[in-house]
Every structure is written in structure tokens, then in C-alpha cells.
Amino acid sequence: MSTKKRILFIANEMSPYLELTEFAEIVNKLAVLSNDSNMEVRCIMPKFGVINERRHRLHEVVRLSGINVTIDNDDYPLTIKVASLPNARLQVYFLDNEDFFKRKSIFADENETWFDDNGLRTVLFCKGALETVKKFGWPPDIIHCSGWMTGLIPMFIKTAYKKEPVFSHSKIVYTIGETTFKDKLGSDFSKLIAINDHVTKTDLGVYSDNNNVAMFRGGATYADAVTFGAEKIDKKLVEEFSKVKGKKILKFNPESDLTDYLQLYTDLAK
């Protein structure tokens, strides 16, 4: 039986597929570094329409496709695609949906108008990522979430998915990044987040502002370790999460060679 530690990266951006902030390149480097350090690595991200399938050689994983994600009593089908990360022997899985991820812009239209369904798209991605891991049958030791869009995943694992065997031993790292939008995720966001009876009103409270900062705060609140992935981060979040009892904290270091992340993964997986 393999003794390799398993690490899952869930991100809404990752080089070379999508680069919205500088952390996209760091996710790539962390995945490669972890793989080179004798860990089993898998990555999950959304298949936004701006990602070129031919250039990056994506293809559908038939055995994983056909997942239906239920949100607020509606079912949304997911198609799962995969690509091999260039110059590395590891796989990146992409979650696709005809209605929510095919569009040729990411979070706003050509007039820079915020999509009014970004809240639903976020819940679909977060729940879809966890359902995909269940279908893998691949229990991760570490789940590293980055990007505001992954901010629900630590909460879901600690509440809605707390009885799922595949996540029973998983430790969660959450990276707080730079604030990239000021828009709201919709007045119905709290309703959409309540994906089952294990998610309580108390759990939802941290997300009540329905914005970028709230997503970062929620992800960090429910994570086992918090890292800071940019120099310019909301000051309130820095003050709130720089020293938190019971959490491992990794502060932003522009000179880091990223081995401090490897040490963090090792410490959590003990």
C-alpha cells in the first residue's frame, strides 16, 4: 500500500490555464513541488470558457462525468475534463457546465457588468469539486484551497460533508488572496449555501456580507491552516487571521522558495 501523502489543490485559477492574480503561478509551482517531493497530487479548477481546450489538450473523463449537483432543489450536470500539467506528471481536472462555465468571460460580461449568477456558479463549483473527489474514491490528506471562489469548501467539509469517509482525515489549508471585486454574490447566496441540514444559520453567518472579503473570511475560519497569498490583502483579514489559536498560519513572504508550504503540509498530515 502506498504511503505517499495525498494533496488536492482546489483553485479558481492556475497557470498556465488561467491567470487572474499572481497566485495562479504559485499554485502551479506548489503542485509541481509537491509532486516532486513524493506526494500524490491532483488539482481541480473550473473549466471557464476562456480556457483553450485544444491548446491545453483537455479531454472528457467519461467515468467521472454525469455528476448532478443539487442546489436549492435544482439539479445541475457537470462534465469532468482532464489535462496533464505541462512538464509534470500530474493531472488537473476541470469542472464544466454548459450554462455556467462555457461563457467567454469569467465573472463579468464584455461591458464589465458582474454576472448576477456568480453566487450560484460559486456554490456549483465548490459542491461539484467535493462530489468529484467522492467519485475519485481518493481520500486527500491535505486540501489546499485558493482563490475566493473556493471559500465555501472548508465550511462544506466541516459541516455538510463531515460524515463523508473520503474527507474524514483531510486537513484544509486556505489561502487568503488579494481582493479582486467589490460586487455582491446575490441576496439569495445564503439560501444557496445551505446545501443540506448540516449547514446551520451559524455556519452561514461568516458569509453574510456576500462579497470577496466574506468568502476569504469564511474559508479561513473553517480551515486548519491559513496562508497569505499576496502582499496587498484586506487589512482587517490580516489582523483577524495573523494569530489565531488552533490554526497554523503562514504569512506572505515574497522571497519564499515555497518549501515553507511543503513543511506546512507535512506538519498537518502527521
C-alpha positions as CSV (number, residue, x, y, z in Angstrom):
1,M,0.0,0.0,0.0
2,S,1.3,3.4,-0.9
3,T,2.5,5.6,2.0
4,K,2.6,8.8,-0.1
5,K,0.7,11.7,1.3
6,R,-2.1,12.9,-1.0
7,I,-2.6,16.5,-1.6
8,L,-5.5,18.1,-3.5
9,F,-5.3,21.6,-4.9
10,I,-8.7,23.3,-5.5
11,A,-8.3,26.7,-7.1
12,N,-10.3,29.0,-9.4
13,E,-7.0,29.9,-11.2
14,M,-3.9,28.0,-12.1
15,S,-1.1,28.6,-14.6
16,P,-0.9,28.0,-17.5
17,Y,-4.7,27.6,-17.8
18,L,-5.9,30.8,-16.2
19,E,-4.0,33.7,-14.6
20,L,-6.1,36.2,-12.8
21,T,-3.7,37.0,-10.0
22,E,0.0,36.2,-9.2
23,F,-1.1,33.3,-7.1
24,A,-2.1,31.3,-10.2
25,E,1.6,30.7,-10.9
26,I,2.2,29.8,-7.2
27,V,-0.5,27.1,-7.4
28,N,1.3,25.7,-10.4
29,K,4.7,25.7,-8.6
30,L,3.2,24.2,-5.4
31,A,1.6,21.4,-7.3
32,V,4.9,20.6,-9.1
33,L,7.0,20.9,-6.0
34,S,4.6,18.6,-4.0
35,N,4.7,16.1,-6.9
36,D,8.5,16.2,-7.0
37,S,8.5,15.7,-3.2
38,N,6.9,12.3,-3.5
39,M,3.3,13.3,-2.8
40,E,0.3,12.2,-4.8
41,V,-1.1,15.3,-6.3
42,R,-4.4,16.2,-8.0
43,C,-5.8,19.6,-8.9
44,I,-9.4,20.8,-9.6
45,M,-10.5,24.1,-11.1
46,P,-13.5,25.4,-13.1
47,K,-13.4,25.0,-16.9
48,F,-14.1,28.6,-17.8
49,G,-14.8,29.3,-21.5
50,V,-11.6,31.3,-21.9
51,I,-9.5,28.1,-21.3
52,N,-8.5,26.8,-24.7
53,E,-9.2,23.0,-24.7
54,R,-7.2,22.2,-27.8
55,R,-4.1,24.1,-26.8
56,H,-4.1,22.5,-23.3
57,R,-5.2,19.1,-24.5
58,L,-8.2,18.7,-22.3
59,H,-10.4,15.7,-22.8
60,E,-13.5,14.4,-21.0
61,V,-13.2,11.8,-18.3
62,V,-16.3,9.7,-19.1
63,R,-16.1,7.7,-15.8
64,L,-16.4,10.9,-13.8
65,S,-18.8,12.8,-15.9
66,G,-22.5,12.6,-15.2
67,I,-22.4,14.1,-11.7
68,N,-25.5,16.0,-10.9
69,V,-25.1,18.7,-8.3
70,T,-28.3,19.6,-6.4
71,I,-28.6,23.2,-5.2
72,D,-31.8,24.7,-3.8
73,N,-33.8,21.7,-5.2
74,D,-32.4,22.2,-8.8
75,D,-30.0,19.7,-10.4
76,Y,-27.0,20.9,-12.4
77,P,-25.0,18.4,-14.5
78,L,-21.2,18.5,-14.6
79,T,-18.8,17.3,-17.2
80,I,-15.3,16.5,-15.9
81,K,-12.3,17.1,-18.2
82,V,-8.7,16.5,-17.5
83,A,-5.3,17.6,-18.7
84,S,-1.7,16.8,-17.8
85,L,0.2,19.7,-16.4
86,P,3.0,20.6,-18.8
87,N,6.4,19.3,-17.7
88,A,4.9,17.5,-14.8
89,R,3.4,14.0,-14.3
90,L,0.2,15.1,-12.6
91,Q,-3.4,15.7,-13.6
92,V,-5.6,18.8,-13.5
93,Y,-9.4,18.2,-13.5
94,F,-11.8,20.8,-14.9
95,L,-15.4,21.1,-13.9
96,D,-17.6,22.2,-16.8
97,N,-21.3,23.1,-17.2
98,E,-22.9,24.3,-20.4
99,D,-24.9,27.1,-18.7
100,F,-22.4,28.4,-16.1
101,F,-18.8,27.9,-17.3
102,K,-18.9,28.0,-21.1
103,R,-19.3,31.7,-21.5
104,K,-16.3,33.5,-22.9
105,S,-15.8,35.8,-20.0
106,I,-15.2,34.9,-16.4
107,F,-17.1,36.9,-13.8
108,A,-18.3,39.9,-15.8
109,D,-19.6,40.4,-19.4
110,E,-17.9,42.4,-22.1
111,N,-19.3,45.6,-20.5
112,E,-17.7,44.7,-17.2
113,T,-21.1,44.0,-15.7
114,W,-21.0,41.5,-12.9
115,F,-22.9,38.2,-13.7
116,D,-25.9,38.0,-11.4
117,D,-25.5,34.2,-11.1
118,N,-21.9,34.3,-9.8
119,G,-23.2,33.2,-6.4
120,L,-24.8,30.1,-7.9
121,R,-21.7,29.4,-10.0
122,T,-19.6,29.5,-6.9
123,V,-21.8,27.1,-5.0
124,L,-21.9,24.8,-8.0
125,F,-18.1,24.8,-8.3
126,C,-17.5,24.2,-4.6
127,K,-20.0,21.4,-4.2
128,G,-19.1,20.0,-7.6
129,A,-15.5,19.8,-6.6
130,L,-16.3,17.8,-3.5
131,E,-18.7,15.5,-5.3
132,T,-15.9,14.9,-7.9
133,V,-13.5,13.9,-5.1
134,K,-16.1,11.5,-3.7
135,K,-16.3,9.9,-7.2
136,F,-12.5,9.7,-7.3
137,G,-12.6,7.5,-4.2
138,W,-9.3,9.2,-3.4
139,P,-9.1,10.5,0.2
140,P,-6.8,13.5,0.3
141,D,-4.6,14.1,3.4
142,I,-4.4,17.8,2.6
143,I,-6.8,20.0,0.6
144,H,-5.3,23.3,-0.3
145,C,-8.0,25.8,-1.4
146,S,-7.0,29.1,-3.1
147,G,-9.0,31.8,-4.8
148,W,-12.1,33.5,-3.4
149,M,-14.3,31.1,-5.3
150,T,-13.1,28.2,-3.1
151,G,-14.1,29.9,0.1
152,L,-17.1,27.6,0.8
153,I,-15.1,24.4,0.6
154,P,-13.6,24.4,4.1
155,M,-17.1,25.1,5.6
156,F,-18.7,22.4,3.5
157,I,-16.2,19.8,4.6
158,K,-16.6,20.7,8.3
159,T,-20.5,20.7,8.0
160,A,-22.3,19.3,5.0
161,Y,-19.6,16.7,4.3
162,K,-18.4,15.9,7.8
163,K,-19.7,12.4,7.6
164,E,-18.2,11.5,4.2
165,P,-15.4,8.9,4.7
166,V,-13.3,10.4,1.9
167,F,-12.8,13.6,3.9
168,S,-12.6,12.1,7.4
169,H,-8.8,12.6,7.7
170,S,-8.4,15.7,5.4
171,K,-6.7,18.8,6.8
172,I,-7.5,22.0,5.0
173,V,-5.2,24.9,4.0
174,Y,-6.9,28.1,2.9
175,T,-5.0,30.9,1.1
176,I,-6.3,34.5,1.5
177,G,-5.5,36.5,-1.6
178,E,-6.0,40.0,-2.8
179,T,-9.5,41.4,-3.1
180,T,-10.4,41.4,-6.8
181,F,-14.1,42.5,-6.8
182,K,-16.4,44.7,-4.8
183,D,-19.7,43.2,-6.1
184,K,-22.2,41.1,-4.1
185,L,-22.9,37.4,-4.7
186,G,-26.6,38.0,-4.5
187,S,-29.4,38.3,-1.9
188,D,-30.1,34.5,-2.2
189,F,-26.5,33.5,-1.6
190,S,-27.1,32.3,2.0
191,K,-30.0,30.2,0.8
192,L,-27.9,28.6,-1.9
193,I,-25.0,27.8,0.5
194,A,-27.4,25.9,2.8
195,I,-26.9,22.7,0.8
196,N,-28.2,20.3,3.5
197,D,-29.4,20.2,7.1
198,H,-25.8,20.1,8.5
199,V,-25.2,23.7,7.4
200,T,-26.7,25.9,10.1
201,K,-27.5,29.6,10.3
202,T,-24.5,30.0,12.5
203,D,-22.3,28.4,9.8
204,L,-23.7,30.8,7.2
205,G,-23.1,33.9,9.3
206,V,-19.5,34.5,8.3
207,Y,-20.5,34.8,4.7
208,S,-23.4,37.2,5.3
209,D,-21.7,40.2,3.6
210,N,-21.9,38.2,0.3
211,N,-18.6,39.6,-1.1
212,N,-15.0,38.9,-1.8
213,V,-13.8,39.6,1.8
214,A,-16.6,37.4,3.2
215,M,-15.5,34.5,1.0
216,F,-11.9,34.8,2.2
217,R,-13.1,35.1,5.9
218,G,-15.3,32.1,5.6
219,G,-12.6,29.9,4.0
220,A,-10.0,30.9,6.6
221,T,-12.5,30.5,9.5
222,Y,-13.1,26.8,8.7
223,A,-9.6,25.9,7.6
224,D,-7.0,24.1,9.7
225,A,-4.2,26.4,8.4
226,V,-4.3,29.9,6.8
227,T,-1.7,31.3,4.4
228,F,-1.5,34.8,2.9
229,G,-1.0,34.7,-0.8
230,A,-0.4,38.3,-1.7
231,E,1.2,41.4,-0.4
232,K,-1.9,43.6,-0.7
233,I,-4.6,41.9,1.4
234,D,-7.5,43.4,3.2
235,K,-6.1,44.8,6.4
236,K,-9.0,43.5,8.6
237,L,-8.3,40.0,7.3
238,V,-4.6,40.3,8.1
239,E,-5.4,41.5,11.6
240,E,-8.0,38.8,12.1
241,F,-6.0,35.8,10.9
242,S,-2.4,36.7,11.6
243,K,-2.6,35.0,15.0
244,V,-5.5,32.5,15.6
245,K,-5.4,29.9,18.3
246,G,-5.6,26.4,16.9
247,K,-4.6,27.3,13.4
248,K,-1.2,27.1,11.7
249,I,-0.5,30.5,10.0
250,L,1.9,31.1,7.1
251,K,2.5,34.8,6.4
252,F,3.2,36.2,3.0
253,N,6.9,36.0,2.1
254,P,7.8,37.3,-1.4
255,E,11.3,35.7,-1.1
256,S,9.9,32.3,-0.2
257,D,11.0,29.3,-2.2
258,L,7.7,27.6,-1.2
259,T,9.4,24.9,0.9
260,D,7.6,26.5,3.8
261,Y,4.3,25.3,2.2
262,L,5.8,21.8,2.0
263,Q,6.6,21.9,5.7
264,L,3.1,23.1,6.4
265,Y,1.6,20.2,4.5
266,T,3.9,17.8,6.3
267,D,3.0,19.2,9.7
268,L,-0.7,19.0,9.1
269,A,-0.6,15.5,7.7
270,K,1.1,14.0,10.7
